[in-house]
């Protein structure tokens, strides 16, 4: 592989993981296994970060076999989180459909990741 070009990130990645919390229609915290209407992101870093969210449906393999994602759905778009702050992303479209289809399932995750 040959690197053709590079670009400086607009915002540094955080030192801490951006955390997620599923929310119901009234903004109350619920488990990731329930049907959710929003996701609260929390940034523990001393500087703002950019983040995106994905919703995973995992398979349930037999013991000794590695678990794999069978469905990955983007939730919302790029979100700017202030230093030591939070933001709520509403769940709409394909993400809402995936949440409805897979809620109360045994193997789901809501993850945030640093992005640009």
Secondary structure, DSSP 4 states (H G I P E B T S, - for coil): ---------SSPPPSSPPEEEEE-TTS-B--TTS--SEEEEE--SSS-EEEEEEEEEE--PPTTS---EEEEEEEEEEEEE-TT-EEEEE--HHHHHHHHHHTT-SSEEEEEEE--
